[in-house]
Amino acid sequence: MVSFSDQSGPAPSAVYVERELPPGGPSAYRAARGSGSRSFALWADDQRRERVATVVTLSASGGVARFQVLGARGEVIGTLIREKALRGRGLRTRWTVHQADGLEAVGFKGRIVWWWMWWLLLPLMTVVLVISVFDSVPGNEGGFARAPRRIRWRAYGQVPLEFRSKGDQLHMHAPAVDWRLGVALIALLRSFNASAWDSAKQ
């Protein structure tokens, strides 16, 4: 479930995200997602009576995955592109957001300075990771051992979107951004986490 706060537009208070399984079921989905493929349905209610959007994979190979977000009537809302670190065009994972009306924003996972610090402290990360496994604080999600994850998207000198790793929250600073594109983006971001919500075997 993706919940909204301070939402003044037409978005519901929450959207329910469901992975769409191929003919082979969960095992086929899990096999395909290894290359970066994802397929989600976004529902306005937990009874799946009203579909608000769909996320489909256009292509996924070589560390680059292209996703399309479609509206309830099949109209194109936008395209999301993930280029994995060292496989795309940089040292950090790159996310590009294209909205159908022309908005294009690019964001990189983590800040350079924090990546440098993380790599310098890598020898200690094994110990920290073991400690974090036994850390039972709710919402800690890996603690200090987790790699930098914050993403700020930039477009024309502005920051229309920002993903903050604390709480896995996506902040939409520009009212022109379609809320359905935002929901699709946060669902995709969460699916590429270490504890991905869509990786269950059943």
ZIGIVEN-V288543 format. One line per field, one symbol per residue. phi: phi as a letter, one per 30 degrees, with the letter a starting at -180 (. if undefined). psi: psi as a letter, one per 40 degrees, with the letter a starting at -180 (. if undefined). A space follows every 10 residues. Layout:
phi = ???
psi = ???
This chain:
phi = .cccbhccdd dddabccbdc ddediedddd dddddjdbab cccdbdchcb dcabcbcdaa aiicbcbccc ddciddclbb bccdeiccca dcdcccccce djdbbbbcdi dedddedddd ceeddddddd dddcdcddid hjhddddebd bbdbahicbd bbccddihcc ccdcdddddd dddddddded dcddcedccd db
psi = hhiiifheae iidihhhhhh iideaddddd ddedeeiihi hhieieefdh hdihhihdih ifehhhihhi adeeihdihh hhhihedbfi eihhhhhhid eehhihiihi iddddddddd eddedddddd dddehehhed feadehiheh hhhhhfeigd ihhhdhefhh hheheehhdd dddddddddd eeidfhdeei e.
